Amino acid sequence: MTQNQKPEVLRELKKILIIGSGGRENSIAWALAKNQSIEQIYVCPGNGGTADFEKCINLKPKSEDDETIILECQRLQINLVIIGPEVPLANGLANKMREAGLTVFGPSKDGAQLEASKDWAKTLMIENNIPTAKYWTTHSKEEALDILQRFNQPLVIKADGLASGKGVTVCETIEQSKEAIKDVFSGKFGAAGNKVILEERIEGPEVSIFALCDGEKLIVLPPAQDHKRLLEGDKGPNTGGMGAYAPAPLINQQDLKDLTDLILTPTLNGLIKKKIKYIGVIYAGLMLTSSGPKVIEFNCRFGDPECQALMPLMGEEFASVLFACAQGELEKAPKLTIKNVCSACIVAATKGYPESPQKGNQININVESNSSLQVFHAGTVIDQFNNILTSGGRVLSVVAQGESFDKAFDLAYNNLKKINFDGMHFRKDIGYQVRHISS
Ligand code: AMP
């Protein structure tokens, strides 16, 4: 190939459709829009942010059933579909789309089990010598209580299936473990709690690593750290995530290479051994324990809000890389450049989040976005008068980049002051591990 010849995968990528409505999907759309070849990005159903920027529009088909969306993709001649959230992946949307001839970034139903069944993921880890916490799979309260009695230490109780990030209880005491076992078997998580994982409690800093996979090969993105708890000091209930930053300095280039060899490559190989052509993101949530890194969870898609921190680091080749993955031809993709800056993401949530988020409040945004400052929407809609209103718990995030984390976080926090809505709240200590906070 000569210097000015475009790699083969670039040629046909003009129209992309992203499934989802969160901050993750807003940030992916923003990163893809940087690529000059892309003419149009549709987000289905999208949010108040994706309704309103260059090249990007929301797609609202008459009905959101899979068949209608597939027909819309065909009508619009979409070259690439990116499926953002885990639920449609676990339900097999990628399978149906591929059967209909669409090119999709996101694993099929079999591969999505990596996230949709903790037991399945644990088995894959054991089969492939991937380090993880000791565990037991149980199907009844009695069996679980019996294991607790024999192990005689507080456990982590996990519903096997998808539970919107709420299915995990980390217990401090044996008494708490008993309660959590009773709770998880009470039907609180529906079918997700029919099978339950009891896990040994491990300790250490947490970090997330990501691979983009084409079914056989992978490339690795910078590591990220997020903050799951609602309140400062990592207190309060677990949420979808209140902020994140990347690249996590906890892991250097050599560590990332080692973690790829120890975790990401064996995971992909394990999937291949099961005859699963995994196309999409492998997200591994790790705990760096005193006896080495251990996987605490897999996700089959980008994390939210880690994705919002990561996307501004992606070079304009990002779209071509996802397209090449979706075609099973990662080797044809141009090299993905990663901006050498620190990226900070702070989530603003609404009153009542996570239990009962208040909706319908007007949002005022006086931030001028630029190449190092972004506002990514999540729970927002635009009404008939063009007002932006809150429509979900995590409303939006402000993301900023700088040459240090202090600069990136200062820029993000200073601009968060230019946004307001009734009940707005956010954590002031996001990234405390990498900042020099004076107060
Ligand atoms: P998960 O949804 O599996 O990521 O779990 C949510 C949170 O629970 C993680 O981010 C960890 O902080 C914590 N956690 C999960 N598994 C364990 C474990 N085995 N030991 C200690 N903490 C855990």
Boltz pocket constraint, residues with backbone or C-beta under 6 A from the ligand:
constraints:
  - pocket:
      binder: B
      contacts: [[A, 133], [A, 156], [A, 165], [A, 168], [A, 170], [A, 199], [A, 200], [A, 201], [A, 202], [A, 203], [A, 206], [A, 228], [A, 285], [A, 296], [A, 297]]
      max_distance: 6.0
